[in-house]
C-alpha cells in the first residue's frame, strides 16, 4: 500500500455511494478492469469530490463526480472536464491522465462522474518545494512552463473544442463577471478594488487571442514525476474554457509577487531566486514566449493586475460564504484581508505603469 498517496481517507458519510453498482459499470465500460473494488476519498476542498479506486488486479483509477444535492446549472460540470481531458489525451502532447469513461446516468452512483487513470507522483502544494534541490526546482519550473506553452499551442478547433467556450473578448467578459460577483460579495470598502474595476476595462491591451485556458494553472494542480523533475499531468480542469492565453500565464506567475500572508505557502516575493534555483519572472516569460513563437509578452503588468483582480474577487466570495456560514471549507473566513492584499498589490502594479 506504500504507493498510495497520503491524502486518502475512508469515503466521507455525505459522499458514500453503491460501490457494487460502480464495479458493474466499470466492468462494462473500462477496458482491463477486474472486480472487486476498494474505494477511498481524496482529502481537500475540491468542488467535485474525488475518489481513488483500486480493482482486483491492483489497477488504480481516479473517479471525479458531481457533489450530492441541488447544484447551480453552470457549476460542477464534470462532463466539460472529461471532454477537455479526452481531447488533449487523444490529440495532443499536453500531459493529462488517460480518461476511461464518462457516466451521465445518475442511477449508477447518484450523480454524473468520470473515470481516469491514477498517476503516481508528487503534488507539490507548497510552491517553495521544500526538500527538493535547487537544480530540480529549476527543472520542475521549466517543465511547468513547457506544459503551459504546449496547451496554448493546441489548435482548439482541430481537436474538437471549437465550441468549448466563446471566442474572443475573454478579458472583457471576465472583468464584467468578476466585477459583478465581487459587488455581490462585498463586505467592506476596498478602494483598490473599486479603482481596478474602473481602470482594467478601460486599459485592455490590443491583440485579442483565443486559446484553451486552464483557468487555475499552478504548480499544485500538476503531478510531478515520482523521482524526476518534470510534470507528468495537469489536473483540475473545472475552470477551463476558451480564453486569452496571457491571462493563464498571468495567473501562473502571481506567485512571483506573493509574499507571506498570501495563502497557505505564500510566494517568492523578496526571495533570492538564484539561490532558490528557479528562473526569474523575466526568464520564465522569455521561455514561454520562445515556446509559443512570440517576440515578447506585451503589457505584462495588465495581465498580472487582471489575474490578481480576478483572484481577489474569487477570494472575497469565499470569505463572504464563510461569514454566511455556508462555505465548503472551514478556513474560508481567513480569506478576508487576502482580497484586500491582492487588490492593493494589483493597484500598485497599475500605478507603477502610469
C-alpha positions as CSV (number, residue, x, y, z in Angstrom):
1,X,0.0,0.0,0.0
2,X,3.0,2.3,0.2
3,X,2.5,3.6,-3.3
4,X,-0.9,5.2,-2.3
5,X,-1.0,8.9,-1.8
6,X,-1.0,10.1,1.8
7,X,-4.1,12.3,1.3
8,X,-6.6,9.5,1.2
9,X,-9.4,8.9,3.7
10,X,-12.3,6.5,4.0
11,X,-15.2,7.7,1.9
12,X,-16.9,10.5,3.9
13,X,-20.5,9.9,5.0
14,X,-22.0,12.6,2.7
15,X,-20.3,11.0,-0.3
16,X,-21.0,7.3,0.2
17,X,-22.3,5.5,-3.0
18,X,-23.1,2.0,-4.1
19,X,-19.7,0.5,-4.9
20,X,-21.1,-2.7,-6.4
21,X,-23.0,-0.6,-8.9
22,X,-19.8,1.2,-9.8
23,X,-17.9,-2.1,-10.2
24,X,-20.6,-3.3,-12.6
25,X,-20.4,-0.1,-14.6
26,X,-16.6,-0.3,-14.7
27,X,-16.6,-3.9,-15.9
28,X,-18.8,-2.9,-18.8
29,X,-17.0,0.4,-19.7
30,X,-13.4,0.3,-18.6
31,X,-11.0,-1.9,-20.6
32,X,-8.9,-4.2,-18.4
33,X,-11.0,-3.6,-15.2
34,X,-11.3,-6.5,-12.8
35,X,-13.5,-6.7,-9.8
36,X,-13.8,-6.5,-6.8
37,X,-13.0,-2.8,-6.0
38,X,-11.9,-0.8,-3.0
39,X,-12.7,3.0,-2.8
40,X,-11.0,5.8,-0.8
41,X,-11.6,9.5,-1.0
42,X,-9.1,12.3,-1.6
43,X,-9.0,15.0,1.1
44,X,-9.3,18.6,0.1
45,X,-11.9,21.2,-0.7
46,X,-12.3,20.4,-4.4
47,X,-15.8,21.3,-5.6
48,X,-16.0,17.9,-7.3
49,X,-15.5,15.0,-4.8
50,X,-12.6,12.8,-6.0
51,X,-12.0,9.2,-5.2
52,X,-9.2,6.6,-5.6
53,X,-10.4,3.2,-6.9
54,X,-8.3,0.0,-6.9
55,X,-9.6,-3.1,-8.7
56,X,-9.0,-6.7,-8.0
57,X,-5.9,-6.8,-10.3
58,X,-4.3,-3.8,-8.5
59,X,-5.1,-1.4,-11.3
60,X,-5.7,2.1,-9.9
61,X,-8.2,4.7,-11.1
62,X,-9.5,8.2,-10.1
63,X,-13.2,8.9,-10.1
64,X,-14.5,12.5,-10.1
65,X,-18.2,13.1,-9.5
66,X,-20.6,15.9,-9.0
67,X,-21.3,16.6,-5.3
68,X,-24.7,15.4,-4.0
69,X,-27.6,17.8,-3.6
70,X,-29.1,20.7,-5.6
71,X,-26.5,22.4,-7.8
72,X,-26.2,25.6,-9.8
73,X,-26.6,24.7,-13.5
74,X,-23.2,26.1,-14.5
75,X,-21.2,24.5,-11.7
76,X,-19.6,21.1,-11.3
77,X,-19.7,20.2,-15.0
78,X,-17.7,17.0,-14.9
79,X,-18.7,16.4,-18.5
80,X,-16.7,19.5,-19.5
81,X,-13.7,18.4,-17.5
82,X,-13.9,14.9,-19.2
83,X,-14.3,16.5,-22.6
84,X,-11.2,18.7,-22.4
85,X,-9.0,15.9,-20.9
86,X,-10.1,13.4,-23.6
87,X,-9.5,15.9,-26.4
88,X,-6.0,16.6,-25.0
89,X,-5.2,13.0,-24.3
90,X,-6.3,11.8,-27.8
91,X,-4.9,14.6,-30.0
92,X,-2.1,16.5,-28.3
93,X,1.2,16.2,-26.3
94,X,-0.3,18.0,-23.3
95,X,0.2,15.6,-20.4
96,X,-3.1,14.6,-18.8
97,X,-4.3,11.4,-17.1
98,X,-5.8,8.9,-19.6
99,X,-9.6,9.2,-19.5
100,X,-11.6,6.0,-19.5
101,X,-15.3,6.7,-19.2
102,X,-17.9,9.4,-18.6
103,X,-21.2,8.4,-17.0
104,X,-24.1,10.8,-17.1
105,X,-26.6,8.3,-15.8
106,X,-27.5,9.4,-12.2
107,X,-28.9,5.9,-11.4
108,X,-25.4,4.4,-11.2
109,X,-23.9,6.2,-8.2
110,X,-26.3,9.1,-7.7
111,X,-24.6,11.8,-9.8
112,X,-22.7,12.1,-13.1
113,X,-19.0,11.1,-12.9
114,X,-15.9,10.2,-14.9
115,X,-13.1,7.8,-14.5
116,X,-9.5,8.4,-15.4
117,X,-6.1,6.8,-14.9
118,X,-4.4,7.2,-11.5
119,X,-0.8,8.5,-11.9
120,X,1.5,8.1,-9.0
121,X,3.7,11.2,-8.5
122,X,4.2,14.3,-6.4
123,X,1.6,17.0,-5.9
124,X,3.6,20.0,-4.7
125,X,1.1,22.1,-2.8
126,X,3.8,24.3,-1.3
127,X,5.3,26.5,-4.1
128,X,8.6,26.6,-2.1
129,X,9.1,22.9,-2.8
130,X,10.8,22.0,0.5
131,X,13.1,19.0,0.3
132,X,13.7,19.4,-3.4
133,X,17.2,20.5,-4.6
134,X,17.6,24.0,-6.3
135,X,18.6,22.3,-9.6
136,X,15.5,20.1,-9.6
137,X,13.3,23.1,-8.7
138,X,14.5,24.9,-11.8
139,X,13.8,21.9,-14.0
140,X,10.3,21.4,-12.5
141,X,9.6,25.1,-13.2
142,X,10.8,24.8,-16.8
143,X,8.6,21.8,-17.3
144,X,5.6,23.7,-15.9
145,X,6.4,26.5,-18.4
146,X,6.7,24.0,-21.3
147,X,3.4,22.3,-20.5
148,X,1.5,25.6,-20.4
149,X,3.1,26.6,-23.7
150,X,2.1,23.2,-25.2
151,X,-1.5,23.8,-24.0
152,X,-1.6,27.2,-25.6
153,X,-0.1,25.9,-28.8
154,X,-3.0,23.5,-29.3
155,X,-5.3,24.2,-32.3
156,X,-8.5,24.0,-30.3
157,X,-10.7,23.7,-33.3
158,X,-8.7,20.9,-34.8
159,X,-9.1,18.8,-31.5
160,X,-12.8,19.3,-31.5
161,X,-13.0,22.1,-28.9
162,X,-14.1,24.9,-31.2
163,X,-17.3,25.4,-29.1
164,X,-15.7,24.8,-25.7
165,X,-16.1,28.5,-24.9
166,X,-16.7,31.8,-26.6
167,X,-14.0,33.0,-29.0
168,X,-12.6,36.5,-28.3
169,X,-13.4,39.2,-25.7
170,X,-12.4,36.9,-22.8
171,X,-10.9,39.6,-20.7
172,X,-13.9,41.9,-21.2
173,X,-16.3,39.1,-20.2
174,X,-14.2,38.1,-17.2
175,X,-14.0,41.7,-15.9
176,X,-17.7,42.1,-16.2
177,X,-18.4,38.8,-14.5
178,X,-16.0,39.2,-11.6
179,X,-16.9,42.9,-11.0
180,X,-20.5,41.9,-10.5
181,X,-19.6,38.8,-8.4
182,X,-17.4,41.0,-6.2
183,X,-20.2,43.6,-5.8
184,X,-22.5,40.8,-4.6
185,X,-19.9,39.5,-2.1
186,X,-18.6,42.9,-0.8
187,X,-18.2,43.1,3.0
188,X,-16.2,46.3,3.3
189,X,-14.9,49.1,1.1
190,X,-11.7,48.1,-0.7
191,X,-10.6,51.3,-2.5
192,X,-8.1,49.4,-4.8
193,X,-10.8,47.0,-6.0
194,X,-13.1,50.0,-7.0
195,X,-10.1,51.6,-8.8
196,X,-9.3,48.3,-10.6
197,X,-12.9,47.8,-11.6
198,X,-12.8,51.2,-13.4
199,X,-9.2,51.0,-14.8
200,X,-8.9,47.5,-16.1
201,X,-11.8,47.6,-18.7
202,X,-10.5,51.0,-20.0
203,X,-7.0,49.7,-20.5
204,X,-7.3,46.2,-22.2
205,X,-4.3,45.8,-24.4
206,X,-4.7,45.4,-28.2
207,X,-4.3,42.0,-29.7
208,X,-7.1,39.6,-28.7
209,X,-6.3,35.9,-28.8
210,X,-8.1,32.7,-28.1
211,X,-6.6,29.5,-26.8
212,X,-7.5,26.7,-24.4
213,X,-7.2,28.2,-20.9
214,X,-6.8,26.0,-17.9
215,X,-8.1,28.8,-15.6
216,X,-6.2,27.6,-12.4
217,X,-2.8,26.8,-13.8
218,X,-0.3,26.5,-10.9
219,X,2.2,24.0,-9.6
220,X,-0.3,22.5,-7.1
221,X,-2.6,21.5,-9.9
222,X,0.0,19.3,-11.6
223,X,1.5,15.9,-10.9
224,X,5.3,15.9,-10.9
225,X,7.0,12.5,-11.7
226,X,7.8,10.5,-8.5
227,X,11.5,10.9,-8.9
228,X,12.3,13.0,-12.0
229,X,11.9,16.8,-12.1
230,X,9.1,17.0,-14.7
231,X,5.4,17.5,-14.9
232,X,3.6,14.3,-16.0
233,X,0.0,15.5,-15.8
234,X,-2.2,18.6,-15.4
235,X,-5.2,18.2,-13.1
236,X,-8.3,20.2,-12.1
237,X,-9.8,21.4,-15.3
238,X,-13.0,22.6,-13.8
239,X,-12.4,26.3,-14.7
240,X,-11.1,25.6,-18.2
241,X,-12.6,27.3,-21.2
242,X,-11.5,29.2,-24.4
243,X,-9.7,32.3,-23.2
244,X,-6.8,34.7,-23.6
245,X,-3.5,32.7,-23.1
246,X,-1.8,35.6,-21.3
247,X,-4.5,35.6,-18.7
248,X,-3.5,32.0,-17.9
249,X,0.2,33.0,-17.9
250,X,-0.5,36.0,-15.6
251,X,-2.3,33.7,-13.1
252,X,0.6,31.2,-13.3
253,X,3.1,34.0,-12.4
254,X,1.3,35.6,-9.5
255,X,3.4,33.5,-7.2
256,X,6.4,35.7,-8.1
257,X,4.6,38.6,-6.4
258,X,3.1,37.0,-3.4
259,X,4.9,37.3,-0.1
260,X,4.0,35.8,3.2
261,X,0.3,36.1,4.0
262,X,-0.9,35.2,0.6
263,X,-2.4,31.8,1.2
264,X,-1.0,28.7,2.7
265,X,2.5,28.9,1.4
266,X,3.0,32.5,0.2
267,X,5.2,33.0,-2.9
268,X,8.6,34.2,-3.9
269,X,8.5,38.0,-3.3
270,X,11.7,39.0,-1.7
271,X,13.4,35.6,-2.1
272,X,16.8,35.1,-3.7
273,X,15.6,33.2,-6.7
274,X,19.1,32.2,-7.9
275,X,19.9,30.6,-4.6
276,X,16.4,29.0,-4.6
277,X,17.0,27.5,-8.1
278,X,14.1,28.9,-10.1
279,X,14.2,31.3,-13.0
280,X,13.3,35.0,-12.6
281,X,9.9,36.1,-13.9
282,X,11.6,37.7,-16.9
283,X,13.4,34.4,-17.7
284,X,10.2,32.5,-17.3
285,X,8.3,34.8,-19.6
286,X,11.1,34.6,-22.2
287,X,11.0,30.8,-22.2
288,X,7.2,30.9,-22.6
289,X,7.5,33.4,-25.5
290,X,10.1,31.3,-27.2
291,X,7.9,28.2,-26.9
292,X,4.8,29.9,-28.2
293,X,6.5,31.8,-31.1
294,X,6.2,35.3,-29.6
295,X,8.8,38.1,-29.8
296,X,7.8,39.2,-26.3
297,X,5.0,39.1,-23.7
298,X,3.4,42.6,-24.1
299,X,1.5,44.6,-21.5
300,X,2.6,42.2,-18.8
301,X,1.6,44.4,-15.8
302,X,-2.0,44.4,-17.2
303,X,-2.3,40.6,-17.3
304,X,-0.8,40.3,-13.8
305,X,-3.2,43.0,-12.4
306,X,-6.1,41.3,-14.2
307,X,-5.2,37.9,-12.6
308,X,-4.9,39.4,-9.2
309,X,-8.2,41.3,-9.6
310,X,-10.0,38.0,-10.6
311,X,-8.5,36.1,-7.7
312,X,-9.3,38.9,-5.3
313,X,-13.0,38.7,-6.4
314,X,-13.0,34.9,-6.0
315,X,-11.4,35.1,-2.6
316,X,-13.9,37.8,-1.5
317,X,-16.7,35.4,-2.5
318,X,-15.2,32.6,-0.4
319,X,-14.9,34.9,2.6
320,X,-18.5,36.1,2.3
321,X,-19.8,32.5,2.1
322,X,-17.7,31.8,5.2
323,X,-19.2,34.7,7.1
324,X,-22.7,33.5,6.0
325,X,-21.8,30.0,7.3
326,X,-22.1,28.1,4.1
327,X,-18.6,27.8,2.7
328,X,-17.2,24.4,1.8
329,X,-14.0,25.0,3.8
330,X,-13.7,26.0,7.5
331,X,-10.7,28.2,6.6
332,X,-12.9,30.4,4.4
333,X,-13.2,33.2,7.0
334,X,-9.4,33.6,7.0
335,X,-9.7,34.8,3.4
336,X,-11.0,38.3,4.3
337,X,-7.9,40.5,4.2
338,X,-6.4,38.4,1.3
339,X,-8.8,40.1,-1.1
340,X,-7.6,43.5,0.0
341,X,-3.9,42.4,-0.1
342,X,-4.3,41.1,-3.7
343,X,-6.2,44.2,-4.9
344,X,-3.7,46.5,-3.3
345,X,-0.8,44.6,-5.0
346,X,-2.6,44.8,-8.4
347,X,-3.2,48.6,-8.0
348,X,0.4,49.2,-7.1
349,X,1.4,47.5,-10.4
350,X,-1.0,49.8,-12.3
351,X,0.3,52.9,-10.5
352,X,3.9,51.9,-11.4
353,X,2.9,51.9,-15.1
354,X,1.4,55.4,-15.0
